[in-house]
Every structure is written in structure tokens, then in C-alpha cells.
Amino acid sequence: MPEEKEPYAAVLNNFAEAILEGKPLIANGKDGLGSILLAEGMYLSSWQHRMISLPFEEGDYQKAFEAHINR
């Protein structure tokens, strides 16, 4: 795969190659879920003005998100 200037383009091209040619993924679902957990943890920490531990309790993010958007 040629080097891409845009990282997202490289991931999307790799995803297409995985489907069409059976090539291994450079970013799998487990990696993606970890990124989402980290992003949600950053928001949760910001909204609650405190340090949190990962993984946080299931449902904590959703409750905080709903409280944040309903302010």
C-alpha cells in the first residue's frame, strides 16, 4: 500500500483492501472500541471536572452526556 498523506485515507483504503483482497486490517474493531472508550472518558472527565479511571462504569457516560445536553 502506498504511503498516504492523510491517515484516515490510509485506514479507509486498508479497509477496502481487507474486504476486496483479504488483507489484514491495520486498525481492527478492538482498537476502534478502545479509541471510543478513551474519547468518552475524556468527555466524562471534562463534564464531571475530575479524573476518572478507564474503563469507567457502564452507563456513566450516557448519564453524563444526557445531563450535559439537557442543561
N, C-alpha and C positions, 0 to 999 in steps of 0.2 A: 504494500500500500504506500503510495507516495506521501511524503510528509505534508500535512495540511497546515495552513496558516491559522485557521480557525479551529480550536479544539472541538467545538460541538460538531462541526462538519466532519471531523475525523471519526467521532463516535457514531454519527449517523451513517457515514459511509461504511464503517465497520459492521454496523447492524444490518445494513443491506447485504453486505458480503456474507455475513453469517447465515442469512436466510437463503440467499441465492446460491452460495458456493460452499456452505458448511464450515466457513472459517470460524475460529474461536472468537468469542466476544472479548473486547478489551475492557468493557465495563458491564458486569453482569447485574442481575436483579438484586443480589445481596449487597453489592456495592451501592446501588441506587437507593435501596432502603436505608442504608447507613447514612447516606448523604441527606435524605429526608429527615431522619431522626435528628441529625446534627442541626439542620436548619430550624426544625421545630423547637429544639432545645434552646437555640439562640433567641428565638422569638419569646418563648416561655420565660426565659431568664430576664429578658428585657421588660416584659409586661409585669412580671412579679418583683422586679427590682431586687433580685437575689441570685446567688449562684445556685445552679441545680446540678444534679448528677445524672449521667446517662447510663443506662436508659432510665427515663422517668416513668412514673406510674401511668398505666394505660388510662386514657380519659382526661388526664391533666391538661394536655394541650388543647383538646376540643373545648373543655370548660373555659379555659383562659381565652381562647380565640373568640368564643361566643360572647364572653364578658367584654372583651376589647371592642368588638364591632358593634355592640349594643350600648356603648357609652354615649 
